[in-house]
């Protein structure tokens, strides 16, 4: 009698939706005392099916690498949960794969934040959407609501905090003037143009045009390979970018990546970005991230009177509702509004 998940199985997943001892077809029968090796084989087939999904998402659906990376990180977490049950009988192990609520509880018991748990849930659901659609398997997420996340005050910083962050970046004892100019330009692009971390890492020299004051984002976040957009430079950002371009030319860097490593002569990696932010965070005494600088950019667009649809386009959001989540109402704004009150 064959296992439900033979090692030679094709990419199509054959997970039974509701294992029933007396009514399963012969090809799906699993002995009650299945070995750990059988469950390991199940995990391998599930992982192989995910790899096929990721390839399909990139090469057929033209999903952005950022989206696929997000799904892959979430899937790794999901597989860790599944593997915790490797010693279960086979039917219980199959039930564990489909027990999404148990996975959520497992993450929360491990002190994973509500936001991360929610993100993993949504990403793995995308994988199971593909399995349900193309393999005809009942959806384990059917009828389930995503884990709730707490309502938080948006992460935008006050004007004084933003100025302090930039001043700290400028005054920090960087190794060379090149490193100083690079840090200021990188932080400036997040704070004054709203670039995401992956957009900064994938930015190329050809995308930055100081003459016209534009930055072209070729592969932003979103479906269909990511949403393209054009960001526009403020005079301050233009000054920071020109300073970095001068330092870059002086270092004779010719790699296509805009933010480059002086040592390796190629684009910087995510660790370099994290290191830059950690140095400036410590120097400024302000708890900030690149994403909180992006929140600040969107909030200051709205605070400056930019219409919401325009701010949404500049931020690269598909839905205005997403932009609204970025907007922070500062105490000074509330105080000023009350002062205008007339009885």
N, C-alpha and C positions, 0 to 999 in steps of 0.2 A: 504494500500500500504506500502511496506516495505522500510526501509532506506537502503542506500548503505552500511552503516556500522553498522549493528545491533550488540549489545553487545554480542550476542551469536555466533558471527561469528567464524569459525575456524581460525587457524593461517594464512591460505592462504589469501592474501590481494586481495580485489576485487575493487580496485580503478579504475574507468572508465578513459580511456585515454583521450578522448575528449568529455566531457559532451555535449549532443545535445538534446534539449528539445523535439523534435518531433521524434527522432529515437532511444531513449534509450529503452532497454528491460525493462519490468515491474519491474524486481527485482532490477534495478539500479535507479529507479525513485526517485527523491528527491523533495519535495515541494519547491516552490520558497521561501517561508517564513519559512525556517527551523529554529528551535530554537537553542540557544547557547548550549543546552544540546545535540543536535544532533552533533554539531561540536566537543564537548567534547568527545562524543562516537567515533568519527572519530579519534581523537588523541589517545585515548586508544587502538583502534585497530592497528593503525600504530606503537605504542610503543610495543604492544604485538608481532607484526610481527618482530620488531627489536630484541626483546628478543629471538625469535625463531631463527633468523639469527645468533645471537651471540652464542647460544648453538650449532647450526650446524657448525659454524666456528671453535669452539674449539673441539668438540667431533667427528665431521665427517671429516672436512677438516684439522684438526690438526694445526690450526693457533695458533700463539703464543699469550699468554695472553696480551702481550704488544700491539699487533696489534688490538685485540678486545677492549682493554681499549681506544686506540686511536679513534677507530670508535665510541665507546660509548660517549666519550667526545664531539666528533663532532655532534653526533645525538642529544645530549642535547641542543646544540646551535641551531640546525635546528628546534627542537621542540619549543624552545623559539620564534623563528621567526614565526612559524606556529600559535602559541597560541596568538600572537599579533593580529591575525585576527579572533578570536573566535566569534565576533559579526557580521561577514559578513554573507550574505545569503549563503546557503549550496554550491551552484555551484561556487560562488566566493571563498569560503573557499577551495574547492577541487582544484580550479585553483591556489590558493596560494601555496598549497602543491607542485604543479608541477612547480611553477615559480622559478627556480633555480637562474636566474639572479636577481630577486627581493631579494632573500636571500643574495646574494653576496653584493648588494647595501646596504641592511639593516646592514650587518656586517661592511662595510666600513664607513657608516654613524655613527656607534657607535664607530668609531676610532679603530676598530680591525686591527691589522697589516696585511699587504699584505701577509706575510708568514703564519700567523695563518689562515687567510681566505682561502688561497690556501690549507693548510693542512686539514681544515674542509671539503672543497669541495671534495677533493680526498677521504676522509674517508667515507662521506655519499654516494658518488658514488659507493663504494664497496657494501654498503647495497642495493642500488637500482639495482646494477648488479644482486644480488641474487634474488630480487623480480621479475625482468624482466625475469630471466632464469627459476625460479621455479614456478612463478605464472602466467606468460604469459602476464604481464602488460607492456604497452609501457613505454619505458625508458625516464624519464624526462630529463636525461643528454644527450640524443642522439643528436649528432651534435654540442655539446657545447665544447668549449675549457676551460681548467682550468684557473682560474684567474692568471694573470702574477705576478711574484715576482721580486723585484729589484735585479740587479746584485750587489753583495756585495763582498768586499775583504774578503777572508777566515779569520776565527777567530784565527788562530794560533798565539801564543805569541813568542817573541824573546827569545833567550837563557838567556839573563839577566833577563827578566821578569819571566821566569820559575824558575830560581835560587832564585829570590826574593820571589816568592810564597812559595817555599819549606822552605826557611830560615824563613819566617814569620810564617809558620805553626809550625816550630820547636821552635821558640822563644815565641810564644803566651803563655800567662799565663793560661794554661789549668788547670782544676780542679785537675787532677791527672796525673801521668805519663802514666797511661793506656789511658786516653783521648788524650794525646799528641801522643802516638804511634799509636793509631787508626786513628787519623786525618792524620798523615803523610803517613800511609800505604794506606788509602783510596785515598788521593790526588795522591800518587805515582802510584797507579794502573791505574788511568785515564791518567796521564801524561806520564808514561813510559811503559804502556801496552795497552792503548787505550780502557779501559773498559767503557761501557756506564753506566749510573746511575742505570738502572734496573738490569744490569748484576752484579753490585756491591752489590745491595740489595739481589739478589738471590744467590750470591756466597756462597758455603758451605765449611766447613773445608776440606772435602775430595777432593775438587777441587784444593787446593793449595799445591804444592809440591816443597818446597825449595831445596830439595836434587837434583831434576832434573831441577829446575828452570822453572817450568811450572805452568800455571793457566788454568784450563779447564772451558770453557764457555759451559754449557749444553743447555741453552735456550737463545740464542741470538735473534737478530732481524731478521725477515724474515718469509717466508711462511713455511708451514709444521711443525709448532711448534717452529720455530726459528732455525737459523743456528748455529750448533755446531762448535767450533774452539778451538785451543790451543794457548794461549798467552805465550810468553817467557819473563823471567825476565832479566833485566839488573842487573849488580852487585849491583848498588845503590838500585834498587827496592828490590832485595833479602835482603839487609841489613835492609831496612825499614820493610819488612814483618816479618823477623825473630824477630826484636825488638817488633813488635806488638804481635807475637805469644808468646813471653816470657811474656809480660804483660798480655796477655789473660790467659795463664796457671797460672800465679801468682794470678789472680782474680778467679781462679777455675771455669771458664766458660766452660760448657759442651754442650751448645746448638749446633745444627748442622750448624747454620748460621755462616759464617766467621766473618763478621762485626757485633758485638754484643753489646747490651746495658748492662752496668755494673749494672744499677739499676733494669732493668726488666728481665735480664738473658735470653734474646732472641734476635733475629735479630733486627737491628735498622730499623727505619721507614724512609720514605722520608723526614719528618720534621727534623730529626736529621742530615741528609746529608745537607739539606739547611742551617741549623744553622752552621754547621762546615764551609761550604763555605763562609757564610756571615762574620764569625769571621775573617777568613784568608784574605778575600777580603778587609775588613776594615783595617786590620793590614798591608797588603802589599801596599795598595793604588792602586792596579791593578784591573780593572774591568774584572773579569774572571768567567767562569762557569765550571762545570765538562765537558760540551761538548766542550768548547773552549780548555780545556786541551787535550781532545781527538783529536781535530783538530791539536794541536801542535804535538802530537805523530806522526800522519800521515805525517805532513809536514817535521818533522825531520827524519823520515825514508827515504823519498825521497831525502832530502838534504844530507843525509849520503851516497847516492848512491845505496840504495835498489831499485831493479827493481819494476816498478809499479805493475805488477801482484802479486808479493810477498807482497808488502805493502797492496794491496787490500785484500789479504787473511788474513793477520795479523789483519787488521781492521774489518774483518767480513763482508765485502761488497760483495754483489752478482754481482754488475757491476763495472767495472773499472771506468766508467764515474762518479760514485758516489765518488770514491776515488779522482778523479781529482778535484772535487769541494772543497775538503778539503785542497788542496795544496796552500800554500801561498808563493809567491816569495818575499823575503825580499830585502830591499834596498841594503844591503851589497852584496847580490848575483848579483844584477843588476850592481852595481859598479864594482865588480870583473870581470864580463863578459865583460864589456866595456873596461877594462884595458887590456884584452887579444886581443883586436881588432888590426889588423895590416893591413895597406894599401898596 
